[in-house]
Amino acid sequence: MMSNGFLRVSAAAPKIKVADCIYNREQTEKIIDQAVTMQVKLLVLPELGITGYTCGDLFLQNSLLRLAKEQVILLRDYTKGKNIVVAVGFPMEWKGGLYNLAAILFDGKVLGLVPKRAIPNYSEFYEARHFKEGMEEPVEIIFGGERVFMGTNLLFQCETIAGFTLAAEICEDLWVPCPPSTRHALAGATVMINLSASDETTGKDRYRRQLVESQSARLVCGYLYADAGEGESSTDLVFAAHHIIAENGTLLAEAVRFQNQMITADLDLERIHSERRRMKTFGAAEGVYQTIYFSIKEAREAEGFYRYVDPAPFVPSEKADRDKRCEEILSIQAMGLKKRLEHTGCNSAVIGISGGLDSTLALLVTARAFDLLGLERKQIMAVTMPCFGTTDRTYQNSIRLTERLGAKLKEVDIREAVLRHFQDIGQDPNLQDVTYENAQARERTQVLMDFANQGNSMVVGTGDMSELALGWATYNGDHMSMYGVNASVPKTLVRHLVRYYADTCQDQELSNVLLDVLDTPVSPELLPPKDGEIAQKTEDIVGPYELHDFYLYYMLRFGYTPKKICFLAEKAFEGVYQREEIVKWMKTFYRRFFSQQFKRSCLPDGPKVGSVAVSPRGDLRMPSDACVRIWMEELERME
């Protein structure tokens, strides 16, 4: 049994012989044994796998039907004590009709029989010649000496694995306008299985994959598709064993066609439930359902992990997808600022430029917004405000960046103003404490706001979502603006947005500046440099942003516990961070996230660009005084 809400599942197709039920049962047993060895808890096999899908008029032969039923009963007995749910396909006659069925087997029992609803009778398919459409409302029958429910509307609920409720459909059921799985999901099924025999034609694999992915997304479920493969008749048709496992629109595993592979994945049942809980439009099913309960026994934790965990969940791993995402985000940011400038009647903007990543991205976005409005970039005032911690590298980069973008550069050295302020409040300038640092940030904000007042302009904020999550901003300092273009962009994505701009702009000198900004350590530059170099590195203080963004994504997007996030982080950052480091910085994350909510409660407007955001007007309705105790206690227990 998988820990942390995961369920190990497989889809496979044994090599069969058409109409040789005994051989096919024996091959199926070998697949079951292989799955048990891998600690799989759900195994799905193809449609009519006991007989073969391509039997044609042999389905009218009593000998074939009798033997098929006998082999299913033997398979039922074979599952005794194996602690695995197995779905196998076979034909069965009942009350004068022949049905294409999925038998759900577990621990020596037939949990239920699910008939195929959509019987195709076009092109190469002529199932209506043999099979009858299955009934929706379950009926009770005698099968193998036991009372068993048969019907489409069957749910199989595991009492020992939270969130594991299974439902089945067969091949064509998925290809129709209203698949049975839609009703099943609304009735509470979280894992859908499809026993299929889909013959291979050119390009069909792409469409099949899209069907499975989109259905798993639409239903917010895990979807296992097991396809017939080697051994089916090639009289006119070829089958490729194109198995697919998807979860909420994400492809987890896919078989290489024509190789009869077994594919395995670890479904995240907690993720499915989290999504459904969040989506209040997920309704209730119509129709009568029968729920069959079963219990998978406790077992040692499964070895390995059949699932890729992306260490950068906010950033697409493929370059083409990443470039597309970057272009899209830049457009969203620019269009949001464009609307605000139009609405307020502002034809100029003020932005503090430090030579760091965030202010660089904000200036790039502002320039794009001005281009969209047809305004001259000279109406953007980029203000550099050197003080005690400013290095020559960041100072020069801020100047070069402003010049290459064609904005107006304004320099205001705030050292004397801050020192005078220290005199006014009795602050020792040699005491480099939080007052020493925050006074600089608030002075800079005052300068920007006053410049905006002078020119009927708008102050464009530069802070990103990662800083907001950690509260790494001076309240009413860099925390405040009139519109924050980076408010929902995490730090790990900021880097890629700047890199994308550097790679795609036609100005080589601008590209060089952007690349040097990317190479500069992240720092607020509030403490004096050491030997001309940045002395205050943010990630040395609060921890690596790649970890914090990882925590932020899984905490807000899916509501995961610290224990589960730590488990995923260990998989994602294997060889990069030890468990001790992950837990250490997670403590920092949770402590700061809860204590700094008051800064987010009065957050300026800013465009939402992704599925996670911290705006109090949209995605995060969180009280400023919420207690972090239960999360910190869980972290303490993890040490």
C-alpha positions as CSV (number, residue, x, y, z in Angstrom):
1,M,0.0,0.0,0.0
2,M,1.4,3.4,-0.9
3,S,1.9,6.0,1.8
4,N,1.0,9.7,1.6
5,G,-2.2,9.1,-0.3
6,F,-0.7,7.3,-3.3
7,L,-2.2,4.2,-5.0
8,R,0.0,2.0,-7.2
9,V,-1.9,0.9,-10.4
10,S,-1.0,-0.9,-13.6
11,A,-2.4,-1.6,-17.0
12,A,-1.3,-4.6,-19.0
13,A,-2.2,-6.9,-21.9
14,P,-1.0,-10.6,-21.7
15,K,-0.1,-12.2,-25.0
16,I,-3.2,-14.2,-25.9
17,K,-4.5,-16.8,-28.3
18,V,-7.9,-16.1,-29.8
19,A,-10.5,-18.4,-28.4
20,D,-8.0,-20.3,-26.2
21,C,-9.5,-19.4,-22.8
22,I,-7.2,-21.7,-20.8
23,Y,-4.0,-20.2,-22.3
24,N,-5.3,-16.7,-21.8
25,R,-6.1,-17.3,-18.2
26,E,-2.7,-18.8,-17.6
27,Q,-1.1,-15.7,-19.2
28,T,-3.3,-13.5,-17.1
29,E,-2.1,-15.2,-13.9
30,K,1.5,-14.4,-14.9
31,I,0.6,-10.8,-15.3
32,I,-1.1,-10.8,-11.9
33,D,2.0,-12.3,-10.3
34,Q,4.2,-9.7,-11.8
35,A,1.9,-6.9,-10.5
36,V,1.8,-8.4,-7.0
37,T,5.7,-8.5,-7.0
38,M,5.6,-4.8,-7.8
39,Q,3.2,-4.1,-5.0
40,V,0.5,-3.0,-7.4
41,K,-3.0,-2.6,-5.8
42,L,-5.1,-2.2,-9.0
43,L,-4.4,-4.1,-12.3
44,V,-6.5,-3.5,-15.4
45,L,-6.5,-5.9,-18.4
46,P,-8.1,-5.5,-21.9
47,E,-11.6,-6.0,-23.1
48,L,-12.7,-9.6,-23.6
49,G,-9.2,-10.7,-22.7
50,I,-10.2,-14.2,-21.6
51,T,-11.5,-15.1,-25.1
52,G,-9.9,-12.5,-27.3
53,Y,-11.8,-9.5,-28.7
54,T,-11.7,-10.8,-32.3
55,C,-13.6,-14.1,-31.9
56,G,-16.4,-12.8,-34.2
57,D,-19.2,-15.4,-34.5
58,L,-17.4,-17.7,-32.2
59,F,-19.0,-15.6,-29.5
60,L,-22.2,-17.6,-30.4
61,Q,-20.6,-20.9,-29.5
62,N,-21.7,-22.4,-26.2
63,S,-18.3,-24.1,-25.6
64,L,-16.5,-20.8,-25.7
65,L,-18.9,-19.0,-23.4
66,R,-18.9,-21.8,-20.9
67,L,-15.1,-22.1,-20.8
68,A,-14.7,-18.3,-20.5
69,K,-16.9,-18.2,-17.4
70,E,-15.0,-21.1,-15.9
71,Q,-11.7,-19.4,-16.4
72,V,-12.9,-16.2,-14.8
73,I,-14.0,-18.2,-11.7
74,L,-10.5,-19.7,-11.6
75,L,-9.0,-16.3,-11.8
76,R,-11.3,-15.2,-9.0
77,D,-9.9,-18.0,-6.8
78,Y,-6.3,-17.1,-7.9
79,T,-6.6,-13.6,-6.5
80,K,-7.2,-15.0,-3.0
81,G,-4.7,-13.6,-0.6
82,K,-2.9,-11.5,-3.2
83,N,-4.2,-8.1,-2.0
84,I,-4.8,-6.7,-5.5
85,V,-7.9,-5.7,-7.4
86,V,-7.9,-7.2,-10.9
87,A,-10.2,-6.2,-13.8
88,V,-10.6,-8.8,-16.5
89,G,-12.8,-8.8,-19.6
90,F,-15.0,-11.7,-20.8
91,P,-18.3,-12.5,-22.5
92,M,-21.3,-13.9,-20.6
93,E,-24.9,-14.8,-21.5
94,W,-27.7,-13.7,-19.2
95,K,-31.4,-14.1,-19.8
96,G,-30.9,-14.7,-23.5
97,G,-28.6,-11.8,-24.1
98,L,-24.8,-11.8,-24.5
99,Y,-22.9,-9.2,-22.5
100,N,-19.4,-7.8,-22.9
101,L,-18.3,-7.6,-19.2
102,A,-15.6,-6.4,-16.9
103,A,-15.2,-8.7,-13.9
104,I,-13.8,-6.9,-10.8
105,L,-11.9,-9.5,-8.8
106,F,-10.4,-9.2,-5.3
107,D,-9.2,-11.7,-2.7
108,G,-11.1,-14.7,-4.1
109,K,-14.3,-12.8,-4.8
110,V,-16.1,-11.3,-7.8
111,L,-16.9,-7.8,-6.5
112,G,-19.1,-7.1,-9.4
113,L,-19.7,-7.4,-13.2
114,V,-19.8,-4.2,-15.3
115,P,-21.3,-4.5,-18.8
116,K,-20.4,-2.4,-21.8
117,R,-23.0,0.3,-22.5
118,A,-22.0,1.6,-25.9
119,I,-22.0,-1.2,-28.5
120,P,-20.2,0.0,-31.7
121,N,-21.6,-1.1,-35.0
122,Y,-19.7,0.9,-37.6
123,S,-16.6,0.6,-39.8
124,E,-14.6,-2.4,-38.6
125,F,-16.8,-2.8,-35.5
126,Y,-19.9,-5.1,-35.6
127,E,-20.4,-5.8,-31.9
128,A,-24.2,-5.4,-32.2
129,R,-24.2,-8.7,-34.1
130,H,-23.3,-10.5,-30.8
131,F,-23.6,-8.2,-27.8
132,K,-26.5,-6.5,-26.0
133,E,-26.3,-3.1,-24.4
134,G,-25.6,-3.4,-20.7
135,M,-28.1,-2.3,-18.1
136,E,-27.4,0.8,-16.0
137,E,-29.2,-0.1,-12.8
138,P,-27.5,-3.0,-11.1
139,V,-29.2,-6.4,-10.9
140,E,-28.3,-9.2,-8.6
141,I,-27.3,-12.5,-10.2
142,I,-25.7,-15.8,-9.3
143,F,-22.1,-16.1,-10.6
144,G,-19.8,-19.0,-9.6
145,G,-22.1,-19.9,-6.8
146,E,-22.2,-16.4,-5.3
147,R,-24.6,-13.5,-5.4
148,V,-23.0,-10.8,-7.5
149,F,-24.2,-7.4,-8.8
150,M,-24.2,-6.7,-12.5
151,G,-24.7,-3.3,-14.0
152,T,-23.0,-0.2,-15.2
153,N,-23.8,1.8,-12.1
154,L,-21.4,0.0,-9.7
155,L,-19.0,1.7,-7.4
156,F,-16.2,-0.3,-5.6
157,Q,-15.1,1.5,-2.5
158,C,-12.0,0.6,-0.5
159,E,-12.5,0.9,3.2
160,T,-8.8,0.9,4.0
161,I,-7.4,3.4,1.4
162,A,-8.9,6.8,1.8
163,G,-10.3,8.2,-1.4
164,F,-10.1,5.0,-3.4
165,T,-13.5,4.5,-5.1
166,L,-13.4,2.5,-8.4
167,A,-15.7,2.5,-11.4
168,A,-15.4,0.8,-14.8
169,E,-16.3,1.3,-18.4
170,I,-15.4,-0.6,-21.5
171,C,-13.7,0.8,-24.7
172,E,-16.4,2.5,-26.8
173,D,-18.1,3.8,-23.6
174,L,-15.3,6.5,-23.5
175,W,-15.7,7.5,-27.2
176,V,-19.4,8.5,-26.9
177,P,-20.7,12.0,-26.1
178,C,-21.8,11.1,-22.6
179,P,-19.5,8.4,-21.2
180,P,-20.7,6.4,-18.2
181,S,-17.5,7.5,-16.4
182,T,-19.0,11.0,-16.2
183,R,-21.9,9.7,-14.0
184,H,-19.5,7.5,-12.1
185,A,-17.4,10.5,-11.1
186,L,-20.4,12.5,-10.0
187,A,-21.4,9.5,-7.9
188,G,-18.1,9.6,-6.2
189,A,-15.7,7.4,-8.2
190,T,-12.1,8.7,-8.1
191,V,-10.4,6.0,-10.2
192,M,-11.8,5.0,-13.6
193,I,-10.8,2.0,-15.5
194,N,-11.4,1.2,-19.1
195,L,-11.0,-2.3,-20.5
196,S,-10.4,-1.7,-24.2
197,A,-9.7,-3.4,-27.5
198,S,-9.0,-0.5,-29.8
199,D,-7.4,-1.5,-33.1
200,E,-4.6,0.6,-34.4
201,T,-4.9,2.9,-37.4
202,T,-2.6,5.8,-38.4
203,G,-2.9,8.7,-35.9
204,K,-5.4,7.0,-33.7
205,D,-3.0,6.9,-30.8
206,R,-2.9,10.7,-30.5
207,Y,-6.7,10.9,-30.4
208,R,-6.9,8.0,-27.9
209,R,-4.4,9.7,-25.6
210,Q,-6.3,13.0,-25.8
211,L,-9.5,11.2,-24.9
212,V,-8.0,9.7,-21.8
213,E,-6.2,12.8,-20.7
214,S,-9.2,15.1,-21.2
215,Q,-11.6,12.7,-19.5
216,S,-9.3,12.5,-16.5
217,A,-9.2,16.3,-16.4
218,R,-12.9,16.8,-16.9
219,L,-13.8,14.3,-14.2
220,V,-10.9,15.1,-11.9
221,C,-9.9,11.5,-11.5
222,G,-7.4,8.8,-12.2
223,Y,-8.0,7.0,-15.5
224,L,-6.5,3.7,-16.4
225,Y,-6.9,2.5,-20.0
226,A,-5.8,-1.1,-20.8
227,D,-5.7,-1.9,-24.5
228,A,-5.7,-5.2,-26.3
229,G,-2.3,-6.2,-27.8
230,E,-0.3,-9.0,-29.3
231,G,-2.2,-12.2,-30.0
232,E,-5.4,-10.6,-31.2
233,S,-6.3,-11.7,-34.8
234,S,-4.7,-9.8,-37.6
235,T,-7.3,-11.0,-40.2
236,D,-8.1,-7.3,-40.8
237,L,-7.1,-5.6,-37.5
238,V,-3.9,-5.0,-35.5
239,F,-3.8,-4.2,-31.8
240,A,-1.0,-2.3,-30.2
241,A,-1.4,-2.6,-26.4
242,H,-1.5,1.2,-26.1
243,H,-2.0,1.5,-22.4
244,I,-2.5,4.9,-20.8
245,I,-2.6,6.1,-17.2
246,A,-3.7,9.7,-16.6
247,E,-4.6,11.8,-13.6
248,N,-6.5,15.0,-13.7
249,G,-5.3,15.8,-17.2
250,T,-1.7,14.8,-16.6
251,L,-0.2,11.8,-18.4
252,L,1.5,9.6,-15.8
253,A,2.4,6.6,-18.0
254,E,2.0,5.4,-21.5
255,A,3.0,2.1,-23.2
256,V,5.2,2.0,-26.2
257,R,2.8,0.6,-28.9
258,F,3.3,-2.9,-30.3
259,Q,5.4,-4.0,-27.3
260,N,2.8,-5.5,-24.9
261,Q,4.3,-3.6,-22.0
262,M,2.9,-3.4,-18.5
263,I,2.8,0.2,-17.4
264,T,2.7,1.3,-13.7
265,A,2.0,4.6,-12.0
266,D,1.4,5.9,-8.5
267,L,-2.0,7.8,-8.5
268,D,-2.3,10.7,-6.0
269,L,-5.7,10.2,-4.5
270,E,-5.3,13.1,-2.2
271,R,-4.7,15.4,-5.1
272,I,-7.9,14.2,-6.7
273,H,-9.9,14.8,-3.6
274,S,-8.3,18.2,-3.0
275,E,-9.3,19.3,-6.5
276,R,-12.9,18.2,-6.1
277,R,-13.2,19.8,-2.7
278,R,-12.0,23.1,-4.3
279,M,-14.3,22.9,-7.3
280,K,-17.7,23.7,-5.9
281,T,-19.3,23.1,-9.4
282,F,-18.6,19.4,-9.1
283,G,-22.2,18.2,-8.9
284,A,-24.0,15.0,-7.9
285,A,-24.9,12.0,-10.1
286,E,-28.3,10.9,-11.2
287,G,-29.5,7.3,-11.2
288,V,-29.4,4.4,-8.9
289,Y,-25.9,3.2,-7.8
290,Q,-24.8,0.1,-5.9
291,T,-21.7,0.4,-3.8
292,I,-19.6,-2.7,-3.1
293,Y,-17.1,-2.4,-0.2
294,F,-13.8,-4.1,0.0
295,S,-10.6,-3.8,2.2
296,I,-7.1,-4.0,1.0
297,K,-4.9,-5.2,3.8
298,E,-2.2,-3.1,5.4
299,A,1.2,-3.9,3.8
300,R,4.7,-2.7,4.0
301,E,5.4,0.6,2.2
302,A,5.8,0.1,-1.5
303,E,9.3,0.2,-2.9
304,G,10.3,2.7,-5.5
305,F,8.1,5.5,-6.8
306,Y,6.3,5.3,-10.2
307,R,5.7,9.0,-10.7
308,Y,7.8,12.0,-11.7
309,V,7.9,14.8,-9.3
310,D,8.9,18.1,-10.9
311,P,11.3,20.1,-8.7
312,A,10.0,23.3,-10.4
313,P,6.2,22.9,-10.5
314,F,5.7,26.5,-11.7
315,V,8.0,26.1,-14.6
316,P,7.4,23.8,-17.7
317,S,10.3,21.4,-18.2
318,E,10.2,21.4,-22.0
319,K,11.7,24.5,-23.6
320,A,8.9,24.9,-26.2
321,D,6.3,24.8,-23.4
322,R,8.3,27.1,-21.2
323,D,8.8,29.7,-23.9
324,K,5.0,29.6,-24.7
325,R,4.3,30.0,-21.0
326,C,6.7,32.9,-20.6
327,E,5.2,34.8,-23.6
328,E,1.7,34.2,-22.2
329,I,2.6,35.5,-18.7
330,L,4.4,38.6,-20.1
331,S,1.3,39.3,-22.1
332,I,-1.0,38.8,-19.0
333,Q,1.2,41.1,-16.9
334,A,1.4,43.8,-19.6
335,M,-2.4,43.7,-20.4
336,G,-3.2,44.0,-16.7
337,L,-1.0,47.1,-16.4
338,K,-2.3,48.5,-19.6
339,K,-5.9,48.3,-18.3
340,R,-5.0,50.0,-15.1
341,L,-3.1,52.8,-16.9
342,E,-6.1,53.3,-19.2
343,H,-8.6,53.3,-16.4
344,T,-6.7,55.9,-14.3
345,G,-5.8,58.1,-17.2
346,C,-2.1,57.8,-16.4
347,N,0.3,58.1,-19.4
348,S,3.4,57.8,-17.3
349,A,4.8,55.3,-14.7
350,V,7.4,55.3,-12.0
351,I,9.3,52.2,-11.1
352,G,12.2,51.6,-8.7
353,I,15.0,49.8,-10.5
354,S,17.7,48.0,-8.5
355,G,19.5,45.8,-11.0
356,G,17.9,42.8,-9.5
357,L,15.6,40.2,-11.0
358,D,12.2,41.4,-9.8
359,S,12.6,45.1,-10.8
360,T,14.1,44.0,-14.1
361,L,11.0,42.0,-14.9
362,A,8.7,44.7,-13.8
363,L,10.5,47.2,-16.1
364,L,10.3,44.8,-19.0
365,V,6.6,44.4,-18.5
366,T,6.0,48.1,-18.1
367,A,7.8,48.8,-21.4
368,R,5.6,46.2,-23.1
369,A,2.4,47.8,-21.6
370,F,3.5,51.2,-22.9
371,D,4.1,49.7,-26.4
372,L,0.6,48.3,-26.3
373,L,-0.8,51.8,-25.4
374,G,1.3,53.5,-28.1
375,L,3.0,55.6,-25.4
376,E,6.7,56.5,-25.6
377,R,8.9,54.6,-23.2
378,K,10.5,57.9,-22.1
379,Q,7.4,58.4,-20.1
380,I,8.5,55.5,-17.9
381,M,10.6,56.9,-15.0
382,A,13.1,54.3,-13.8
383,V,14.5,55.4,-10.5
384,T,17.7,54.0,-9.1
385,M,18.2,54.8,-5.4
386,P,21.7,53.7,-4.2
387,C,22.2,53.4,-0.5
388,F,24.4,51.6,2.0
389,G,24.2,48.1,0.4
390,T,24.2,49.0,-3.3
391,T,27.0,47.4,-5.3
392,D,28.5,48.8,-8.4
393,R,27.4,45.7,-10.4
394,T,23.7,46.2,-9.7
395,Y,24.0,50.0,-10.0
396,Q,25.5,49.8,-13.4
397,N,23.0,47.1,-14.5
398,S,20.1,49.3,-13.5
399,I,21.5,52.2,-15.5
400,R,22.3,50.0,-18.6
401,L,18.9,48.3,-18.5
402,T,17.0,51.6,-18.4
403,E,19.0,53.0,-21.2
404,R,18.6,50.0,-23.5
405,L,14.8,50.0,-22.9
406,G,14.5,53.7,-23.7
407,A,13.0,54.7,-20.3
408,K,13.9,57.9,-18.4
409,L,16.6,57.3,-15.8
410,K,16.4,59.2,-12.5
411,E,19.0,58.7,-9.7
412,V,18.3,59.7,-6.1
413,D,21.0,58.8,-3.6
414,I,19.1,58.2,-0.4
415,R,22.0,57.8,2.0
416,E,21.8,61.3,3.5
417,A,18.0,61.1,3.8
418,V,18.2,57.8,5.6
419,L,21.0,59.1,7.9
420,R,18.9,62.2,8.7
421,H,16.0,59.9,9.5
422,F,18.2,57.9,11.8
423,Q,19.0,61.1,13.7
424,D,15.3,62.0,13.9
425,I,14.3,58.6,15.5
426,G,17.5,58.1,17.5
427,Q,18.8,55.1,15.5
428,D,22.5,54.3,15.7
429,P,23.7,54.0,12.1
430,N,26.2,51.4,13.2
431,L,23.4,49.1,14.5
432,Q,22.6,47.2,11.4
433,D,19.3,45.8,12.6
434,V,15.8,45.5,11.0
435,T,15.2,49.3,11.5
436,Y,18.5,50.0,9.7
437,E,17.3,47.8,6.7
438,N,13.6,48.8,6.6
439,A,14.2,52.5,6.8
440,Q,16.0,52.3,3.4
441,A,13.0,50.4,1.9
442,R,10.5,52.9,3.2
443,E,12.5,55.8,2.0
444,R,12.7,54.4,-1.5
445,T,8.9,53.9,-1.5
446,Q,8.4,57.5,-0.4
447,V,10.6,58.7,-3.2
448,L,8.7,56.7,-5.8
449,M,5.3,57.7,-4.5
450,D,6.2,61.4,-4.5
451,F,7.6,61.2,-8.0
452,A,4.3,59.6,-9.1
453,N,2.4,62.5,-7.5
454,Q,4.5,65.0,-9.3
455,G,3.9,63.5,-12.7
456,N,0.3,62.2,-12.3
457,S,2.0,58.8,-12.6
458,M,1.5,55.3,-11.3
459,V,4.0,53.4,-9.1
460,V,4.5,49.9,-10.6
461,G,5.4,47.3,-7.9
462,T,8.2,44.9,-8.3
463,G,7.8,42.3,-5.5
464,D,7.1,38.7,-6.6
465,M,4.8,36.0,-5.1
466,S,7.6,34.0,-3.4
467,E,8.5,37.1,-1.4
468,L,4.9,37.7,-0.6
469,A,4.5,34.1,0.6
470,L,7.5,34.5,3.0
471,G,6.7,38.1,3.9
472,W,10.1,39.0,2.6
473,A,9.1,42.7,2.0
474,T,9.2,45.8,4.2
475,Y,5.6,46.6,5.3
476,N,4.6,49.9,3.5
477,G,8.0,49.8,1.9
478,D,8.7,47.6,-1.2
479,H,5.5,45.9,-0.1
480,M,3.4,48.8,-1.4
481,S,2.7,50.1,-4.9
482,M,-0.2,51.2,-7.1
483,Y,-0.2,48.0,-9.2
484,G,2.1,45.0,-8.7
485,V,2.8,43.3,-12.0
486,N,4.8,40.4,-10.4
487,A,2.3,39.7,-7.6
488,S,1.5,36.2,-8.7
489,V,4.8,35.2,-10.3
490,P,7.0,33.0,-8.2
491,K,10.7,33.6,-8.0
492,T,11.6,30.4,-9.9
493,L,9.5,31.6,-12.8
494,V,10.8,35.2,-12.7
495,R,14.2,33.9,-13.7
496,H,12.8,32.1,-16.8
497,L,10.8,35.1,-17.8
498,V,13.9,37.3,-17.8
499,R,15.9,34.6,-19.6
500,Y,13.2,34.3,-22.2
501,Y,13.3,38.0,-22.8
502,A,17.1,37.9,-23.1
503,D,16.9,35.1,-25.6
504,T,14.2,36.6,-27.8
505,C,14.9,40.3,-27.8
506,Q,16.7,41.7,-30.9
507,D,19.1,44.0,-28.8
508,Q,22.3,42.1,-28.0
509,E,23.4,44.7,-25.5
510,L,20.1,44.5,-23.7
511,S,20.4,40.7,-23.7
512,N,23.9,40.9,-22.2
513,V,22.5,43.1,-19.3
514,L,19.7,40.7,-18.7
515,L,22.1,37.7,-18.6
516,D,24.3,39.5,-16.0
517,V,21.2,40.3,-13.9
518,L,20.4,36.6,-14.0
519,D,23.9,35.8,-12.8
520,T,23.7,38.2,-9.8
521,P,22.8,36.7,-6.4
522,V,19.3,37.5,-5.1
523,S,19.7,40.2,-2.5
524,P,17.8,43.2,-1.0
525,E,21.2,45.0,-0.8
526,L,20.4,46.7,2.5
527,L,23.7,45.8,4.3
528,P,27.1,47.3,3.2
529,P,29.0,45.2,0.6
530,K,32.1,43.3,1.5
531,D,35.0,44.0,-0.8
532,G,32.6,45.5,-3.3
533,E,30.5,42.3,-3.5
534,I,27.0,41.6,-2.2
535,A,27.1,40.7,1.5
536,Q,23.5,39.9,2.1
537,K,22.2,36.9,0.1
538,T,18.5,36.3,0.5
539,E,18.6,32.5,0.1
540,D,21.3,32.2,2.8
541,I,18.8,33.8,5.2
542,V,15.3,32.4,4.3
543,G,16.4,29.4,2.3
544,P,16.4,28.3,-1.4
545,Y,13.6,29.8,-3.4
546,E,13.3,26.6,-5.4
547,L,12.3,24.8,-2.1
548,H,10.0,27.6,-1.0
549,D,8.2,27.7,-4.3
550,F,7.8,23.9,-4.2
551,Y,6.3,24.1,-0.7
552,L,4.0,27.0,-1.7
553,Y,2.7,25.1,-4.8
554,Y,1.7,22.0,-3.0
555,M,0.4,23.7,0.1
556,L,-1.9,26.1,-1.6
557,R,-2.7,24.2,-4.8
558,F,-3.6,20.9,-3.1
559,G,-3.7,21.5,0.6
560,Y,-1.0,18.8,1.3
561,T,0.3,18.2,4.7
562,P,4.0,19.0,5.6
563,K,4.7,15.3,5.7
564,K,3.4,14.7,2.2
565,I,5.2,17.8,0.8
566,C,8.4,16.6,2.4
567,F,8.0,13.2,0.8
568,L,7.5,14.8,-2.6
569,A,10.4,17.1,-2.1
570,E,12.7,14.2,-1.2
571,K,11.8,12.7,-4.5
572,A,12.0,15.9,-6.5
573,F,15.3,17.1,-5.0
574,E,17.0,13.7,-4.6
575,G,20.8,14.3,-4.6
576,V,20.4,18.0,-4.1
577,Y,19.0,18.5,-0.6
578,Q,19.0,16.1,2.3
579,R,15.8,15.4,4.3
580,E,17.2,17.5,7.2
581,E,17.6,20.6,4.9
582,I,14.1,20.1,3.5
583,V,12.5,20.0,6.9
584,K,14.6,22.9,8.2
585,W,13.6,25.2,5.4
586,M,10.0,24.0,5.5
587,K,9.8,25.1,9.1
588,T,11.0,28.6,8.0
589,F,8.4,28.6,5.2
590,Y,5.4,27.7,7.4
591,R,6.5,30.0,10.2
592,R,6.9,33.0,7.9
593,F,3.8,32.1,5.7
594,F,1.5,32.3,8.7
595,S,3.1,35.2,10.6
596,Q,3.3,37.4,7.5
597,Q,-0.3,37.1,6.3
598,F,-1.1,40.6,7.4
599,K,1.1,41.9,4.6
600,R,-0.9,39.9,2.0
601,S,-4.2,41.0,3.5
602,C,-3.6,44.6,2.2
603,L,-1.8,43.6,-1.0
604,P,-2.0,46.0,-3.9
605,D,-3.8,44.9,-7.1
606,G,-1.9,42.7,-9.5
607,P,-2.7,40.3,-12.3
608,K,-3.2,36.6,-11.6
609,V,-1.1,34.6,-14.0
610,G,-1.2,31.0,-12.8
611,S,-3.2,28.5,-10.7
612,V,-1.6,29.6,-7.4
613,A,-1.9,33.2,-6.2
614,V,-2.0,34.9,-2.8
615,S,-4.3,37.8,-3.4
616,P,-6.8,38.3,-0.5
617,R,-9.4,39.2,-3.2
618,G,-9.1,36.0,-5.0
619,D,-7.2,32.8,-4.2
620,L,-6.2,33.2,-0.5
621,R,-8.9,34.1,1.9
622,M,-6.8,33.6,5.0
623,P,-7.1,35.4,8.4
624,S,-4.0,37.4,9.4
625,D,-4.1,35.8,12.9
626,A,-4.3,32.1,12.0
627,C,-2.2,29.8,14.2
628,V,0.6,27.7,12.7
629,R,0.7,25.3,15.6
630,I,-0.6,22.1,13.9
631,W,1.7,22.4,10.9
632,M,4.7,23.1,13.1
633,E,3.9,20.2,15.4
634,E,3.8,17.9,12.4
635,L,7.2,19.2,11.3
636,E,8.6,18.6,14.7
637,R,7.4,15.0,14.6
638,M,9.2,14.5,11.3
639,E,12.6,15.2,12.7
